[in-house]
Each structure stands twice: as structure tokens, then as C-alpha cells.
């Protein structure tokens, strides 16, 4: 336990945004209709050769979620780091932990490089001291929006995994189902409303501070922000 130290809130911004669109609008029907096996098959892509009969490369549900995260949300984390974030998310949901507890422990300092920690420290300092906020830092406001939006969807996802456990599904199957739901809901249509609400919760100066100084953490420009 001593080597797992939560990172400052700035680094959680990208991970929390990832979590928010993973859970947002996660419908029970669509989740139930996608078995881990079906998801693995649906994410199969052809090998570089077009010749029939050759082995195809299988992309796992987790790798598909990682790829979409890097395309739509953030390139700050490596594949290995995103894998750990997704595993931690799935583990917390499987253990039926409260959202706040899961939210605050997605990343640990020993999972980040020295250069990543330096970027985080710089951004954290700027957002806390140079935003001109008198009613809480931009990160505090952003996290409050995310937690409020996430709560009902986190409960729905937890119920789905609890139902799978009651049906004697394996832990691996439950984890894969989390990755499947991530992939299904990781779209621009789900991300945009979350970003819009974050922006509207901040003053103009606070938003510019988050947008400019957080550019290394999140792909804001993909959404015209």
C-alpha cells in the first residue's frame, strides 16, 4: 500500500474524462447484448496480406478501448499506463467500490515517468495559482462536474457486473465486459456534452487556463475547444 500514492488532481483530469465517457449513457441493453467473446470477434482485423486462409490478428476488447482513448481523449499516457487505468477501473467496479474511491485512485505516481510527473506538477501549480478563481480551483470544479455526471452511470455499470457475478461469470469475463462498454460508449457524441458542461462550469479565465495549460493532457482541439 505504501508505494501506491494518488497523483495530484491534474493527472486525474485526463483519466477522469476517460472514465466519464466510458460510463456515460452505458445502457444495460447494449452491454448485455455484447459478450466478451463476441466483442473479441467483432474487433478482429485482417492481416497485411489479403490472401485468404492466413491467420488474422485479434485485437482484444481492452486494446480496442486503449486505441479509442488515444484517438479521442489523450495521448499523454502510454498503452501500458492506459491498460493499468482500465484494469483499475474494472477492478473497482468488480469490487463494487464507490465512485469517489475509484475516481481518486485510478493512477498512482509509480505508474508515471519522471517527465510525466514534471508536466503534471507544472500544470497543477499553474491551475491552482494563476487562474484567478475565488470559488475553488478549476480542477475542483471540473472534478465536481465529472463526479455528478458519473454517479448514475457508475451505478448502472456496477449493477451489470454484479449481475454477471451472480450468474457465475468469471472475473475475466466481467473485466472484458467493462472494456466492451468502454469501447461502445467512447464516442465524440458522448464526450462533447461532458466537455461542454465542464467549460460552462468555469469562468472565461478559468477555462482558458484549463484549455491552454492542460493541452498536454487532453485532445481539446478534436472538439473545437
Secondary structure, 3 states (H helix, E strand, C coil): CCCCCECCHHHHHHHHHHHHHHHCCCCHHHHHCCCHHHHHHHCEECCCCCCCCCCCEECCHHHHHHHHHHHHCCCCCCHHHHHHHHHHHHHHHHCCCCHHHHHHCCCEHHHCCHHHHHHHHHHHHHHHHCCCCCCCCHHHHHHHHHHHHHHHHHHHHHHHHHHHHHCCCCHHHHHHHHHHHHHHHCCHHHHHHHHHHHHHCCCHHHHHHHHHHCCCCCCHHHHCC
